[in-house]
Amino acid sequence: MAARGGGREEKSRNTRMLARVFAQI
């Protein structure tokens, strides 16, 4: 989703957001 040069921080945030989206399904 986010195409930034973050790295671990972006991955951690993405994982949390993905987990929330998955929980909604």
DSSP file (Angstrom, degrees, kcal/mol; ACC not computed):
  #  RESIDUE AA STRUCTURE BP1 BP2  ACC     N-H-->O    O-->H-N    N-H-->O    O-->H-N    TCO  KAPPA ALPHA  PHI   PSI    X-CA   Y-CA   Z-CA
    1    1 A M              0   0    0      0, 0.0     2,-0.7     0, 0.0    13,-0.0   0.000 360.0 360.0 360.0 -67.8    0.0    0.0    0.0
    2    2 A A        -     0   0    0      8,-0.1     2,-1.0     1,-0.1    12,-0.1  -0.690 360.0-163.9 -82.9 116.3    2.5    2.6    1.2
    3    3 A A        +     0   0    0     -2,-0.7     2,-0.2     2,-0.1    -1,-0.1  -0.428  43.0 128.8 -97.3  60.3    5.3    2.8   -1.3
    4    4 A R  S    S-     0   0    0     -2,-1.0     2,-0.7     3,-0.0     3,-0.2  -0.646  70.7-111.0-109.7 169.7    7.7    4.7    1.0
    5    5 A G  S    S+     0   0    0     -2,-0.2    -2,-0.1     1,-0.2    -1,-0.0  -0.253  76.5 119.4 -92.7  48.0   11.3    4.0    2.0
    6    6 A G        -     0   0    0     -2,-0.7     2,-0.5     1,-0.2     3,-0.2   0.968  41.0-177.2 -76.3 -81.5   10.5    3.2    5.6
    7    7 A G     >  +     0   0    0      1,-0.2     4,-1.8    -3,-0.2    -1,-0.2  -0.936  66.4   9.0 124.2-113.7   11.5   -0.4    6.3
    8    8 A R  H  > S+     0   0    0     -2,-0.5     4,-3.0     2,-0.2     5,-0.2   0.923 130.4  50.8 -74.4 -42.9   10.8   -2.0    9.6
    9    9 A E  H  > S+     0   0    0      1,-0.2     4,-2.4     2,-0.2     5,-0.2   0.936 113.2  45.9 -60.8 -44.5    8.6    0.9   10.9
   10   10 A E  H  > S+     0   0    0      1,-0.2     4,-3.0     2,-0.2    -1,-0.2   0.911 113.0  50.3 -65.3 -40.0    6.5    0.8    7.8
   11   11 A K  H  X S+     0   0    0     -4,-1.8     4,-3.0     2,-0.2     5,-0.2   0.936 110.3  49.5 -64.5 -43.8    6.3   -3.0    7.9
   12   12 A S  H  X S+     0   0    0     -4,-3.0     4,-2.0     1,-0.2    -1,-0.2   0.927 114.7  44.5 -60.4 -44.3    5.2   -3.0   11.5
   13   13 A R  H  X S+     0   0    0     -4,-2.4     4,-2.6    -5,-0.2     5,-0.2   0.920 113.7  50.4 -67.9 -41.8    2.5   -0.4   10.8
   14   14 A N  H  X S+     0   0    0     -4,-3.0     4,-3.1     1,-0.2     5,-0.2   0.915 108.8  51.9 -62.6 -41.8    1.4   -2.2    7.7
   15   15 A T  H  X S+     0   0    0     -4,-3.0     4,-2.6    -5,-0.2    -1,-0.2   0.914 110.4  48.5 -61.8 -41.4    1.1   -5.4    9.5
   16   16 A R  H  X S+     0   0    0     -4,-2.0     4,-1.9    -5,-0.2    -2,-0.2   0.929 113.5  46.6 -66.0 -43.1   -1.0   -3.8   12.2
   17   17 A M  H  X S+     0   0    0     -4,-2.6     4,-2.4     1,-0.2    -2,-0.2   0.921 112.9  49.7 -65.3 -41.9   -3.3   -2.2    9.6
   18   18 A L  H  X S+     0   0    0     -4,-3.1     4,-3.0     1,-0.2     5,-0.2   0.916 107.9  53.7 -63.2 -41.6   -3.5   -5.5    7.7
   19   19 A A  H  X S+     0   0    0     -4,-2.6     4,-2.2    -5,-0.2    -1,-0.2   0.897 109.0  49.7 -59.9 -39.1   -4.4   -7.3   10.9
   20   20 A R  H  X S+     0   0    0     -4,-1.9     4,-1.4     2,-0.2    -1,-0.2   0.929 111.6  47.5 -66.8 -43.5   -7.2   -4.8   11.5
   21   21 A V  H  X S+     0   0    0     -4,-2.4     4,-1.2     1,-0.2    -2,-0.2   0.911 112.5  49.5 -64.0 -41.0   -8.6   -5.2    8.0
   22   22 A F  H  < S+     0   0    0     -4,-3.0     3,-0.3     1,-0.2    -1,-0.2   0.881 106.8  55.4 -65.7 -36.4   -8.4   -9.0    8.3
   23   23 A A  H  < S+     0   0    0     -4,-2.2    -1,-0.2     1,-0.2    -2,-0.2   0.817 103.2  57.1 -66.1 -28.1  -10.2   -8.9   11.6
   24   24 A Q  H  <        0   0    0     -4,-1.4    -1,-0.2     1,-0.3    -2,-0.2   0.857 360.0 360.0 -71.5 -32.6  -13.0   -7.0    9.9
   25   25 A I     <        0   0    0     -4,-1.2    -1,-0.3    -3,-0.3    -2,-0.2   0.515 360.0 360.0 -67.6 360.0  -13.5   -9.8    7.3
